Amino acid sequence: MTVTIVGSQLGDEGKGALVDLWGGGADVVARYQGGDNAGHTVVEGGDEYKLSLVPSGAVRGTTGVLGNGCVVNPRTLFEEIDGLRDRGIEPDVRVGRRAHVIMPYHRVLDGIEEEAKSDSDLDAGTTGRGIGPTYEDKAGRRGVRIGDLLDPEVLRDRLEYVVPQKRTLAEDVFGIETGEAFDVDALFEEYRAVGDRLAEESMTVNAGEFLGSHLDEGDELLFEGAQGTSIDIDHGIYPYVTSSNPTAGGAATGTGVGPTVVGRGEVVGIVKAYLSRVGTGPLPTELDGDDEALADAIREKGGEFGTVTGRPRRIGWLDMPMLRHAARANGFTGIAVNHIDVLAGLDEVKVGHAYELDGEERFTMPATTERWGRCEPNLRSFEPWPEVEWSVVAEDGYDAIPENARAYLEYVSEELDAPTYAVGVGPDRAETIELVDPFETGA
């Protein structure tokens, strides 16, 4: 069977912890979109592993696959693999031959374009890692794919076609001097060597065929999404979005496994108990102005700084219209709620239950970001819960969670019409309370 893990908000929901927890029951964990802009932090026995490209399940010794929907920076890939090896972990990572390669010129152009947008309201807060420009080249049919790195003649042809275009763009449009990042010969030598290492370590696969053969053998597959539903390029707050599809449908298109297979499995939405995001754009439930001190306290306690960028995240109350939108777009069969411990000890806990827009109450997000930006939250208050010894709560189970926190969790579950499969009360794997193992539901 399959289990698909989806971010239900704006990213940073703590998906890595659940992938790590349930990845132990999977034979293969496959990333289906995004690149090294996706920060996953996995904590095991007090040891912290920060991953941005290697699938989170690698820490558990599970085979990881970067599907065709991913964009891959080989420098990051090898750096993370070598770093894990240095810490005594031998990750089994395979890369889809149809996945696209982030080239050095993509990173340069990403930084230039974001700088050009910085004085406007179109700044999406990208990580500057070349993700968007790589997806642009993919859609424009001028990209370099992982499979191209295995054939020097094809690689040379691809580079000789695209690099002069990029050099002209950088020099004539943006007025910058170009170097090795825009040099065909230098790029060819570096990426031919990348292809050699991929081949020597037998890392490349036809992702759909590879995953399909595991399914045929009765293996368990976990699909890992990056970012979150509301920054999906089709279903998110455009243009403040990523360049791919974090939603559950991306699990099929980004791996080559059919949608009927994904649809017969479990789709688990990961929810952070409050809201956070990096970048500009509307955020109706944001804690700002008079609430900035509260936002600072939550940010510090929750460690709300980007795994990849280190940038402080904006903080808001839980946004239920956003979650209802995510539940519909993904078809959640269950949810996992993280970070309820971060809200402990507050004088009051609030939730954006609905929006007020043009004199009407709305229970889900409008289709356009401009209308979303005009929404005012209708807040609902919850009785706060105290600080407790959360590691003890994790050991004792769900019933040990403070009563008011359980009422909060039950409200979210009821509103989304999805049972709670897990509750995160701390960063370590042992601090996730599992109620349901999605691989044991018989879906």
C-alpha positions in Angstrom: 0.0 0.0 0.0 1.0 3.7 -0.1 1.0 6.5 2.4 1.3 10.1 1.3 2.5 12.7 3.7 1.3 16.2 2.8 1.9 19.6 4.4 -1.5 21.2 5.0 -0.4 24.8 5.5 2.6 26.9 4.2 5.3 24.4 4.8 7.4 23.9 8.0 4.6 21.7 9.6 7.1 19.1 10.8 6.5 16.6 8.1 10.0 15.1 8.5 9.2 13.8 12.0 6.2 11.9 10.7 8.1 10.6 7.6 10.8 9.5 10.0 8.3 7.8 12.3 6.3 6.0 9.7 9.2 5.6 7.3 10.3 2.7 9.5 7.3 0.8 8.3 8.0 1.5 4.7 10.2 -0.3 2.3 10.7 2.9 0.2 10.3 6.6 0.9 9.9 8.7 -2.3 10.1 12.5 -2.5 7.8 13.6 -5.3 8.6 17.3 -5.8 10.7 20.2 -4.7 14.5 20.4 -4.2 17.0 21.4 -1.6 14.7 24.3 -0.6 12.8 21.8 1.5 14.2 21.7 5.0 13.5 18.5 7.1 14.8 18.2 10.6 14.9 14.7 12.1 15.8 14.1 15.7 16.6 10.6 17.0 17.9 9.9 20.4 18.9 13.6 20.8 20.9 13.5 17.5 19.7 16.1 15.0 19.8 15.5 11.3 19.1 18.5 9.0 18.2 17.3 5.5 17.1 19.4 2.5 17.2 16.9 -0.3 17.8 13.3 0.9 14.4 11.8 1.9 13.9 11.9 5.6 13.5 8.1 5.8 17.3 7.7 5.1 17.9 8.1 8.9 15.9 4.9 9.4 17.8 3.0 6.8 14.9 3.1 4.3 15.5 3.3 0.6 14.9 6.8 -0.6 13.9 7.9 -4.1 14.0 11.4 -5.6 11.2 11.1 -8.2 10.9 12.8 -11.5 8.9 15.7 -10.0 12.0 16.8 -8.0 14.7 19.2 -9.0 18.1 18.0 -7.9 21.3 19.9 -7.0 24.0 17.2 -7.2 26.3 19.2 -5.0 23.7 19.2 -2.2 22.9 15.6 -2.8 26.4 14.4 -2.4 27.2 16.7 0.5 24.2 15.3 2.4 25.0 11.7 1.6 28.7 12.1 2.5 27.6 13.9 5.7 25.4 11.0 6.8 28.2 8.5 6.0 30.5 10.5 8.2 28.0 10.0 11.0 27.8 6.3 10.5 24.7 6.1 8.3 24.9 4.5 4.9 21.9 6.0 3.0 20.4 4.2 0.1 19.3 7.0 -2.2 18.1 6.6 -5.8 17.4 9.5 -8.2 14.9 9.4 -11.0 16.5 9.8 -14.4 13.6 12.1 -15.4 14.3 14.4 -12.5 15.7 17.8 -13.6 19.1 19.1 -12.5 19.6 22.4 -10.8 22.6 23.9 -12.5 24.9 26.7 -11.2 23.3 29.3 -13.6 19.9 28.5 -12.1 21.1 29.6 -8.7 22.7 32.8 -10.0 19.6 33.8 -11.9 17.3 32.9 -8.9 19.2 35.4 -6.8 19.1 38.1 -9.4 15.4 37.8 -10.1 14.5 37.8 -6.4 16.6 40.9 -5.8 14.8 42.5 -8.7 11.5 41.7 -7.0 12.6 42.8 -3.6 11.2 46.3 -3.9 7.8 45.1 -5.1 5.0 43.0 -3.5 5.9 40.0 -5.7 8.8 38.8 -3.6 8.0 35.1 -2.9 10.8 34.7 -0.3 12.6 32.0 -2.2 15.6 30.3 -0.8 17.7 31.4 -3.8 18.6 27.8 -4.6 17.6 27.8 -8.2 14.4 25.9 -7.7 12.1 28.2 -9.7 14.4 28.7 -12.7 15.0 25.0 -12.9 11.2 24.3 -13.1 10.9 27.2 -15.6 13.5 25.4 -17.9 11.6 22.1 -17.3 8.4 23.6 -18.6 10.3 25.4 -21.4 11.8 22.1 -22.6 15.3 23.3 -22.2 16.2 21.6 -18.9 19.0 19.1 -18.1 17.8 15.8 -16.7 19.6 13.4 -14.4 19.6 10.8 -17.3 21.4 13.4 -19.5 24.4 13.3 -17.1 24.9 9.7 -17.9 25.6 10.3 -21.6 28.4 12.8 -22.2 27.3 13.5 -25.8 23.8 14.3 -24.8 25.0 16.4 -21.9 27.2 18.4 -24.2 24.3 19.0 -26.6 22.0 20.1 -23.8 24.5 22.6 -22.4 25.5 24.0 -25.8 21.8 24.7 -26.4 20.8 26.3 -23.1 23.9 27.9 -21.7 24.3 30.7 -24.3 20.7 31.6 -23.7 21.3 31.9 -20.0 24.6 33.9 -20.5 22.7 36.4 -22.7 20.0 36.8 -20.2 22.5 37.4 -17.4 24.7 39.8 -19.3 22.2 41.7 -21.6 19.1 41.8 -19.4 20.5 41.8 -15.8 23.9 43.4 -16.7 26.1 41.0 -14.7 29.5 39.5 -15.5 29.3 35.8 -16.0 31.9 33.1 -15.0 32.1 29.4 -14.7 28.4 29.1 -13.9 27.7 30.1 -17.5 30.7 28.3 -19.2 29.9 25.3 -21.3 33.2 23.6 -20.9 33.4 24.1 -17.1 29.9 22.9 -16.6 30.4 19.9 -18.9 33.5 18.7 -16.9 31.8 19.1 -13.5 28.5 17.4 -14.5 30.1 14.6 -16.5 31.9 13.8 -13.3 28.6 13.9 -11.4 27.2 11.4 -14.0 30.2 9.2 -13.4 29.6 9.1 -9.6 25.8 8.5 -10.1 26.6 5.5 -12.4 29.4 4.1 -10.2 27.1 4.1 -7.2 24.1 2.8 -9.2 22.0 5.7 -7.9 19.8 6.4 -10.9 16.5 4.6 -11.6 13.4 4.9 -13.8 11.4 6.1 -10.8 7.9 4.8 -12.0 9.3 1.4 -12.9 11.4 1.1 -9.8 8.5 2.1 -7.5 6.0 0.0 -9.5 8.1 -3.1 -9.1 8.2 -2.6 -5.3 4.4 -2.3 -5.3 4.1 -5.5 -7.3 6.2 -7.3 -4.7 3.8 -6.1 -2.0 6.2 -3.5 -0.5 5.0 -0.5 1.5 5.7 2.9 -0.1 5.7 6.3 1.6 5.4 9.4 -0.5 7.0 12.5 1.0 5.9 16.0 -0.1 7.9 19.1 0.5 6.5 22.6 1.5 2.7 22.8 2.0 -0.7 23.0 0.2 -1.0 26.7 0.3 2.2 27.3 -1.6 1.3 24.7 -4.3 1.7 26.5 -7.6 -1.9 25.5 -8.7 -3.8 25.5 -5.4 -1.8 28.0 -3.3 -1.6 31.7 -2.7 -0.2 32.6 -6.1 2.3 34.2 -6.8 3.7 33.6 -3.3 4.1 29.9 -4.0 6.7 27.3 -4.8 7.1 26.0 -8.4 5.7 22.5 -8.0 2.8 20.6 -6.5 3.1 19.7 -2.9 -0.5 18.5 -2.9 -1.3 14.7 -2.9 -1.8 14.7 -6.7 1.9 15.5 -7.1 2.6 12.1 -5.6 1.4 10.5 -8.8 2.8 12.9 -11.4 6.1 13.3 -9.5 6.9 9.6 -9.2 5.2 7.7 -12.1 2.9 5.8 -9.8 -0.7 6.0 -11.0 -3.2 8.2 -9.3 -5.5 5.2 -8.7 -2.7 3.6 -6.6 -2.1 6.8 -4.6 -5.8 7.3 -4.2 -6.3 3.8 -2.7 -3.8 4.5 0.0 -3.6 6.8 3.0 -3.2 10.6 2.6 -2.1 12.2 5.9 -2.1 15.9 6.3 0.5 17.3 8.7 -0.8 20.3 10.7 1.2 22.7 12.8 -0.8 23.8 15.8 -0.3 27.4 14.8 0.8 29.0 11.6 4.2 30.0 10.3 5.7 31.1 7.1 8.7 32.7 5.4 8.2 35.4 2.8 5.8 38.2 1.9 2.1 38.0 1.1 -1.1 38.0 3.1 -1.5 36.1 6.4 -4.9 36.8 7.9 -4.3 35.3 11.3 -0.8 36.8 11.7 0.3 37.9 15.1 1.7 41.4 14.5 1.3 44.9 15.8 0.3 44.6 19.5 0.7 40.9 19.3 4.4 41.0 18.1 5.7 40.1 21.5 3.5 37.0 21.6 4.7 36.1 18.1 8.3 36.5 19.2 7.7 34.2 22.2 6.2 31.5 20.0 8.9 31.9 17.4 11.7 31.4 19.9 10.0 28.5 21.7 9.1 26.7 18.5 12.4 27.4 16.8 10.7 29.1 13.9 13.7 29.8 11.8 14.0 28.3 8.3 15.9 25.0 8.2 17.4 26.0 4.9 17.6 29.8 5.1 17.7 30.5 8.9 15.2 33.3 8.3 12.7 34.0 11.1 9.3 32.9 10.2 6.1 34.9 10.5 3.7 33.6 13.1 -0.1 33.4 13.2 -2.9 31.6 14.9 -4.1 28.3 13.3 -6.1 29.2 10.1 -9.0 26.8 9.7 -10.2 28.0 6.3 -6.7 27.2 5.1 -6.9 23.7 6.6 -10.4 23.1 5.1 -9.0 24.0 1.7 -6.1 21.6 2.2 -8.4 18.8 3.3 -10.5 19.2 0.1 -7.5 19.5 -2.3 -5.7 16.5 -0.8 -8.5 14.2 0.4 -7.0 13.6 3.8 -7.7 10.2 5.3 -6.1 11.3 8.6 -4.1 14.2 10.2 -1.1 14.6 12.4 -0.9 17.7 14.6 2.5 19.0 15.7 3.8 21.5 18.2 0.9 21.7 20.7 3.7 21.9 23.3 4.7 25.2 21.9 1.3 26.7 22.7 1.4 25.5 26.3 1.5 28.2 29.0 -0.1 30.9 27.0 -2.8 33.1 28.6 -5.2 32.3 25.7 -5.1 30.2 22.6 -7.0 31.4 19.5 -8.0 29.9 16.1 -9.0 31.6 12.9 -12.3 29.7 12.6 -13.6 31.5 9.5 -13.1 34.7 7.5 -15.1 37.8 7.0 -15.0 39.0 3.4 -17.2 41.7 1.9 -19.7 41.3 4.7 -19.9 37.5 4.4 -18.6 34.7 6.5 -16.4 32.3 4.6 -15.1 28.9 5.8 -12.5 28.3 3.1 -9.9 30.3 1.2 -10.9 32.4 -1.8 -9.3 31.4 -5.1 -7.3 34.6 -5.6 -4.6 35.9 -3.2 -5.9 39.4 -3.6 -9.2 38.4 -2.1 -7.5 36.3 0.5 -5.5 39.4 1.6 -8.8 41.2 2.3 -10.1 38.5 4.6 -10.4 39.3 8.3 -10.2 36.3 10.7 -13.2 35.4 12.9 -11.2 34.2 15.9 -12.4 31.5 18.3 -10.8 31.3 21.8 -9.8 28.1 23.5 -9.0 27.5 27.2 -5.2 27.4 27.5 -3.3 24.4 28.7 -0.3 24.3 31.1 3.3 23.5 30.6 3.9 19.8 31.5 6.7 17.3 31.2 6.1 16.6 27.5 8.5 13.7 27.3 6.5 12.0 30.1 3.3 12.7 28.2 4.7 11.2 25.1 5.5 8.0 27.1 2.0 7.9 28.7 0.1 8.5 25.5 -2.8 10.6 24.2 -4.9 10.6 27.4 -1.9 12.2 29.2 -2.2 15.3 27.0 -3.8 18.2 29.1 -7.5 18.2 28.7 -7.7 21.6 27.1 -5.1 20.7 24.5 -7.1 17.5 23.7 -10.2 19.7 23.2 -8.2 21.8 20.7 -7.1 18.7 18.8 -10.6 17.3 18.7 -11.9 20.6 17.3 -9.4 20.4 14.4 -10.2 16.8 13.7 -13.9 17.4 13.6 -13.6 20.5 11.4 -11.5 18.6 8.9 -13.6 15.4 9.1 -10.3 13.4 9.5 -9.2 11.4 12.5 -6.0 12.2 14.3 -3.2 9.7 13.6 -0.5 11.3 15.6 0.3 14.3 17.9 3.8 15.8 18.1 4.8 17.2 21.6 8.5 17.6 20.9 11.1 17.3 18.2 12.4 13.8 19.0 10.8 10.7 17.4 10.0 9.5 20.8 8.0 12.7 21.4 5.4 11.9 18.8 2.3 10.2 20.1 1.1 7.7 17.6 -2.6 6.8 17.6 -2.8 5.1 14.3 -0.1 3.6 12.0 -1.4 4.5 8.5 0.3 1.3 7.2 -1.9 -0.8 9.4 -5.3 0.7 8.4 -5.9 -1.7 5.6 -6.5 1.1 3.1 
